[in-house]
């Protein structure tokens, strides 16, 4: 049975494009263009995932998110936000959103995010993509990581990383698309006993970003101000299909 998705988006062209591309991937999609109507549908019917715009008439996206979570609704929610809406993203994540996508975005990114969130919600391996089934190798689009050999290949080229840079990348790669706090990274890579500050994490992420610029459209690290970082992977790059 096809998974049911609800799109709550008031911009007609974007709503149609979202629905079309999701239907092409085999999802059953319903759409609402008004905040209040979207909230009522999400409360009344069962969906596997909700794509929620933050700027809506009637009831804004953050209010919808807060009310749905207050009702105990555990359905995964991906929020859609404008490029300058970082504060809203942080608030949305704190309110229980599972992920976010910044407009404009590529179709491949949208589909990858939806796929990753749905798999996590169904109890699959956290952040593990379908082709990532070998413990000795992690494959994320153009990125290949070999944990046992401390080796990284991006776009067919080997990348030289310092040990801690490698461990930061490995931790992010095991949870692609998931926002990880600085404390998460600090504890996982440096350990609970590390007495250094979070600036250490920022320095290593900054260095990693420069080395990932070899294939910036394939994989990059996003910052969520006041929260942390996440690894963004585009498995199918199609810049000509922006929505």
C-alpha positions in Angstrom: 0.0 0.0 0.0 1.3 3.4 -0.9 2.4 5.7 1.9 0.1 8.7 2.4 1.5 12.2 2.5 -0.2 15.5 3.3 1.2 18.7 1.7 0.1 21.9 3.4 1.3 24.7 1.1 -0.6 27.8 -0.1 1.5 28.6 -3.2 -0.4 26.9 -6.0 2.5 26.2 -8.4 4.8 24.8 -5.6 1.9 22.7 -4.2 1.3 21.2 -7.7 5.0 20.5 -8.2 5.4 18.9 -4.8 2.4 16.7 -5.4 3.4 15.7 -8.9 6.9 14.7 -8.0 5.8 12.8 -4.9 3.1 10.9 -6.8 5.7 10.0 -9.4 7.7 8.3 -6.6 4.7 6.2 -5.7 3.3 8.1 -2.8 -0.4 8.9 -2.3 -0.6 12.7 -1.9 -3.3 15.0 -0.6 -2.9 18.8 -0.5 -4.4 21.7 1.4 -3.7 25.4 0.8 -5.1 26.8 4.0 -3.6 26.5 7.5 -6.8 25.8 9.3 -8.0 23.2 6.7 -4.6 21.6 6.8 -4.6 21.3 10.6 -8.1 19.8 10.6 -7.2 17.2 7.9 -4.0 16.3 9.7 -5.9 15.9 13.0 -8.8 13.9 11.4 -7.0 11.6 9.0 -4.0 9.3 9.1 -0.9 10.2 7.1 2.6 8.7 7.0 4.3 12.2 6.7 3.3 15.8 6.5 5.1 18.5 4.4 4.2 21.8 6.2 4.8 25.3 4.9 5.4 27.8 7.7 3.8 30.8 6.1 0.1 30.0 5.7 -3.3 31.8 5.8 -5.6 31.0 8.6 -3.1 29.3 10.9 0.6 29.5 10.4 2.8 26.4 10.2 4.4 26.7 13.6 1.0 26.9 15.3 -0.1 23.8 13.3 3.0 22.0 14.4 2.6 22.9 18.0 -1.0 22.0 18.2 -0.5 18.6 16.4 2.3 17.7 18.8 0.2 18.9 21.8 -2.5 16.4 20.6 0.1 13.7 20.7 0.3 13.3 16.9 3.6 11.5 16.2 3.4 11.7 12.4 6.7 12.8 10.9 6.7 16.5 9.8 9.0 18.2 7.4 8.7 22.0 7.5 9.2 24.2 4.4 10.8 27.6 5.0 12.1 30.6 3.1 15.9 31.0 2.7 16.1 33.6 5.5 13.9 31.7 7.9 16.6 30.3 10.2 14.9 31.4 13.4 11.7 29.7 12.3 13.7 26.5 11.5 15.2 26.4 15.0 11.8 27.0 16.6 10.2 24.3 14.3 12.9 21.8 15.3 12.4 22.5 19.0 8.6 22.2 18.5 9.0 18.7 17.1 9.6 18.9 13.4 11.6 16.0 12.0 13.4 17.9 9.3 13.2 21.1 7.2 13.8 22.1 3.6 14.8 25.6 2.6 13.1 27.2 -0.5 14.1 27.0 -3.3 15.1 23.3 -3.2 15.8 20.6 -5.8 13.4 17.8 -6.4 16.1 15.2 -5.6 16.7 16.9 -2.2 13.0 16.8 -1.4 12.6 13.1 -2.3 15.8 12.2 -0.4 14.5 14.0 2.7 11.1 12.5 2.5 12.6 9.0 2.0 15.0 9.4 5.0 12.4 10.7 7.4 9.9 7.9 6.4 12.5 5.2 6.9 13.5 6.6 10.3 9.8 6.7 11.4 9.3 3.1 10.3 12.1 2.0 12.6 14.8 1.4 9.9 18.5 2.1 10.5 18.9 5.7 11.6 19.9 7.7 8.6 21.1 4.7 6.6 20.4 4.8 2.9 19.3 1.6 1.1 22.7 1.0 -0.6 24.5 1.4 2.7 24.3 -2.2 3.7 27.9 -3.1 4.2 29.4 -2.4 7.7 32.8 -1.8 6.1 31.5 1.0 3.7 29.0 3.9 3.9 27.8 5.2 0.6 25.9 8.5 0.4 25.6 9.7 -3.2 29.1 10.6 -4.4 30.5 10.1 -0.9 32.1 6.9 0.2 33.4 6.3 3.7 35.4 3.2 4.8 35.4 3.3 8.6 37.9 0.6 9.2 40.5 2.2 6.9 39.8 5.8 7.8 39.4 6.5 4.1 37.0 8.9 2.3 36.3 9.1 -1.4 34.2 11.9 -2.9 33.3 12.1 -6.5 35.9 9.4 -7.2 38.7 11.3 -5.5 40.3 10.4 -2.2 40.1 13.1 0.5 42.7 13.4 3.2 41.2 14.0 6.6 42.7 14.3 10.1 41.5 11.6 12.5 39.0 13.8 14.3 37.7 15.3 11.0 37.1 11.8 9.8 35.2 10.8 13.0 33.0 13.9 12.8 32.2 13.2 9.2 31.5 9.5 10.0 29.1 10.5 12.8 27.2 12.9 10.6 27.1 10.3 7.7 25.5 7.7 9.9 22.6 10.1 10.4 22.3 12.0 7.1 19.7 14.7 7.2 19.4 14.6 11.0 20.3 17.7 12.9 23.0 16.8 15.5 23.9 19.2 18.3 27.4 20.2 19.1 27.1 18.3 22.4 26.2 15.1 20.3 29.3 15.5 18.2 31.5 16.4 21.2 30.4 13.4 23.2 30.6 11.0 20.2 34.0 12.1 18.9 35.9 13.5 21.9 34.1 11.7 24.7 32.2 12.9 27.8 35.4 13.6 29.6 36.7 16.1 27.1 37.3 19.5 28.8 37.6 21.6 25.6 34.8 23.9 24.4 32.3 23.5 21.6 34.5 25.7 19.5 36.5 22.6 18.8 33.5 21.1 17.0 33.0 24.3 14.9 36.6 24.3 13.8 36.6 20.7 12.7 33.3 21.2 10.8 34.6 24.3 9.1 37.7 22.4 7.9 35.5 19.5 6.7 33.3 21.9 4.7 36.4 23.1 2.8 37.4 19.6 1.9 33.9 18.6 0.8 33.8 21.5 -1.7 35.1 19.0 -4.2 31.4 18.0 -4.8 29.3 20.7 -3.1 26.2 19.8 -5.0 26.4 16.2 -3.9 27.1 16.6 -0.2 27.6 19.4 2.3 27.2 20.3 5.9 24.4 22.6 7.0 24.5 24.8 10.1 21.4 25.3 12.3 22.3 28.3 14.4 22.0 27.6 18.1 21.4 23.9 17.4 24.1 22.1 15.5 24.9 20.5 12.2 23.6 18.0 9.7 24.9 16.3 6.6 22.9 17.0 3.5 23.1 14.5 0.6 21.7 14.8 -2.9 21.7 11.3 -4.3 20.4 12.5 -7.7 21.6 15.9 -8.7 19.1 17.7 -11.0 19.7 21.5 -10.6 17.5 22.1 -13.6 14.4 20.9 -11.6 14.2 23.5 -8.9 10.9 24.1 -7.2 
